[in-house]
Amino acid sequence: MKLAFPTNDDKGLESYLSDHFGRAPTYTLIQNKTNEIKIIQNTGEHFGGGYSAPALLEEHGTNVLICRALGRKAVSRFKDAGIEIFITDKLIVKDALEAYNKRELKTASEEEACAGQHKH
């Protein structure tokens, strides 16, 4: 299972989670069975790239996204790509990963998604 976390830096498990999924400068990818960590740059449309962040993560084999918040459009795109989304209130990747492994995170839904006001 490959997990993706939108992050503000490239510090691996110590990275801070970005509050804005699509505008995260990096994504920290973790292979949950082996704990292999890979940091990728966000080259999605918010950063001048030609495709969406969900497409970028799908290209890297992501099965699960763990984030603090994301919009309805992103929820729909991830659902279409077959990528599960979980919402966390944790600030650091290692804490969010631990909560995921303990099955403490809530699945994201379009109804609860950010409406775009970005006041979270």
C-alpha positions in Angstrom: 0.0 0.0 0.0 1.5 3.4 -1.0 0.4 6.3 1.1 0.7 10.0 0.1 0.9 13.0 2.4 0.8 16.6 1.1 3.7 18.3 2.8 5.4 21.6 3.3 9.0 20.3 3.2 11.2 17.3 2.4 11.9 15.9 5.9 10.2 12.6 5.4 8.4 11.4 8.6 9.2 14.7 10.3 7.5 16.8 7.5 4.7 19.1 8.3 1.4 18.4 6.5 0.2 21.1 4.2 -3.2 22.7 5.0 -3.9 23.0 1.3 -3.7 19.7 -0.6 -3.3 21.0 -4.1 -0.9 23.8 -3.1 1.5 21.6 -1.1 5.1 22.0 -2.4 5.9 18.3 -1.9 4.2 15.0 -1.4 5.7 12.5 0.9 5.1 8.9 -0.4 5.4 6.0 2.0 5.3 2.3 1.1 3.5 1.1 4.2 4.9 -2.5 4.1 8.6 -1.5 3.7 8.5 2.0 5.2 10.3 3.2 2.0 10.0 7.0 1.8 10.1 9.0 -1.4 9.6 12.8 -1.7 8.2 14.2 -4.9 7.7 17.8 -6.0 4.2 18.9 -6.7 4.2 19.6 -10.4 0.4 19.8 -10.6 -1.6 22.6 -12.1 -1.2 24.9 -9.1 2.5 24.9 -9.7 2.4 25.4 -13.5 2.2 21.7 -14.4 -0.1 20.4 -17.0 -2.2 18.0 -14.9 -3.9 17.7 -11.6 -2.3 16.7 -8.3 -4.6 13.6 -8.1 -3.2 12.5 -11.6 0.4 13.0 -10.3 -0.2 10.8 -7.3 -2.0 8.2 -9.4 1.1 8.2 -11.7 3.2 7.4 -8.7 1.1 4.4 -7.7 -0.7 6.0 -4.7 -3.4 3.9 -3.1 -4.2 6.2 -0.1 -4.1 10.0 0.4 -3.9 11.3 4.0 -4.4 15.0 4.3 -5.8 17.8 6.6 -8.3 19.0 4.0 -9.2 19.1 0.4 -11.9 20.4 -1.9 -14.9 18.6 -3.4 -13.4 18.5 -6.9 -10.2 16.8 -5.6 -12.4 14.3 -3.6 -14.2 13.4 -6.8 -11.0 13.1 -8.8 -9.4 10.8 -6.2 -12.6 8.7 -6.1 -12.5 8.4 -9.9 -8.8 7.3 -9.7 -9.6 4.6 -7.0 -7.5 6.4 -4.4 -8.9 6.3 -0.8 -8.8 9.6 1.1 -8.5 10.0 4.9 -8.6 13.2 6.9 -6.3 13.9 9.8 -5.9 16.7 12.3 -2.3 15.7 12.9 0.5 18.2 11.9 3.4 15.9 11.2 3.6 12.9 8.8 4.7 10.4 11.4 1.7 11.2 13.6 -0.8 11.0 10.8 0.8 7.7 9.7 0.5 6.3 13.2 -3.2 7.4 13.3 -3.8 5.7 9.9 -2.2 2.5 11.1 -4.3 2.5 14.2 -7.4 3.0 12.0 -8.2 6.3 13.8 -8.7 8.4 10.6 -12.0 9.3 9.0 -12.7 8.7 5.3 -13.2 11.9 3.3 -16.5 12.6 1.6 -17.6 15.2 -0.9 -20.2 16.5 1.6 -17.5 17.3 4.2 -14.9 18.6 1.7 -13.5 22.2 1.8 -15.8 24.5 -0.1 -12.9 26.6 -1.2 -12.9 29.4 1.4 -9.5 28.1 2.8 -10.2 29.2 6.4 -9.1 25.9 7.9 
